[in-house]
Structure formats: structure tokens, C-alpha cells
Amino acid sequence: MTEHLTVVSHPLVLHKLSLMREESTSTAVFRQLLREISQLLAYEVTRELDMTTKRIKTPIQEMDAPVLAGKKLALISILRAGNGLLDGVHDLIPSARVGFVGLYRDEETLQPVQYYFKVPTELDQRLVIAVDPMLATGNSSVAAIDLLKEAGAKNIRFLCLLAAPEGVARMKEAHPDVPIVTAAVDEKLNDLGYIVPGLGDAGDRMFGTK
Ligand code: URA
């Protein structure tokens, strides 16, 4: 993947995203839509996975069939909202290894605070896909990628649903080697660090908290 930012403006993605943005969309429908979109985004973020072939036998004859090469990839959910994206991607790649980075955003400073870190072994040999629906200030995303690099990750991609220009710029500055895949880049951040027009607090919307 050579582009730093890929916006997946597929009609199905955009339609589902618009439904998710609507305030009146229920928690259950929000989660279902996120699951569906995450699979469409996963298609894009895994487009250039390395392939090899495996000799198999169909009911008709033998063939060299294309299969994924290398170590199983690692999906890293940036808690807690990352779990909403994780589920759909994991459904699509069930053999992926899964890790979690727990960061919460201090509401006053907007800075990330770490409370959990558990990731698969041999990160240096895996494609690592970090998932978090909202790339807002970029503070927590940058911190999560810092931690993944400290743990050995070398080939990282960042998958989100919605990004703010500020977050994209911050990631590009801190981690120019980490391509971002998203469904849309919105206008800006507001004073509280929310994406505008956005969809509100993704964690609250998916888990029904406030
Ligand atoms: N996190 C969210 O859940 N929503 C935003 O708009 C920004 C950060």
C-alpha cells in the first residue's frame, strides 16, 4: 500500500455510514451497520496481502491454488470502540491473531492514557491492522501505534470508519509509514475533540452508554 490515506467511497459504504450518522439510529442497528462496513473496509485494507500457492485437489483435478502467505495477520483493537470494527474484520479473517490496546481519552487534556496492552507474539513478522472507528485528534491512534512499534510491529495499517483532517495530519507526521484506510474524512474537530459532522461518540453509540 503506497498511499498514506485511502478513502473507500464505495456507494454501499457511504450509504451505511449515513445511516450510522443519524442520531435516531438505534444502538443495535448502529452495531450491525458498523459490522457490515468493517467488512467492506477490510476488503480494501487487505487488498495487497502477500499470496503464495498451495497444491490442492478439486473433485476434478489437482491445481496450484492461491492462498495467503506468511504469518497470520494481527488485528489490534484500540479499546473500546475498536471492538466494533474488530468483529466484522475478524469474521472475514477468522484465523487472524487478535490483540487489544486499552487507551482512554482524558476529557480535559484530550491526551490518551493507557490501561491495557495485550498483543500477539512475533508482531515483527505480521501485517498488523490497528482498528479504531474514529480518527479524531489522532492522539490515541498515534500513541497506540507507538506502543505497537515498541512491541516490534514493522508493517502496520490503520483502519478507521471516520477521520478528521487534523487526525490524518497528526498520523502522517508521527507515522508516515502507516497507511490509513477510512470511509470518509469529515470537515473538522469541534472544541471538545469530536468529529464534525461525525456521528457522536462511537463507543456510546455502539454500546448504549452515555
Ligand atoms: N471519538 C468519538 O467516538 N467520536 C468523535 O467524534 C471523536 C472521537
Residues whose N, C-alpha, C, O or C-beta is under 5 A from the ligand:
A	BS01	URA	M134 A136 G193 Y194 I195 G198 G200 D201 A202 G203
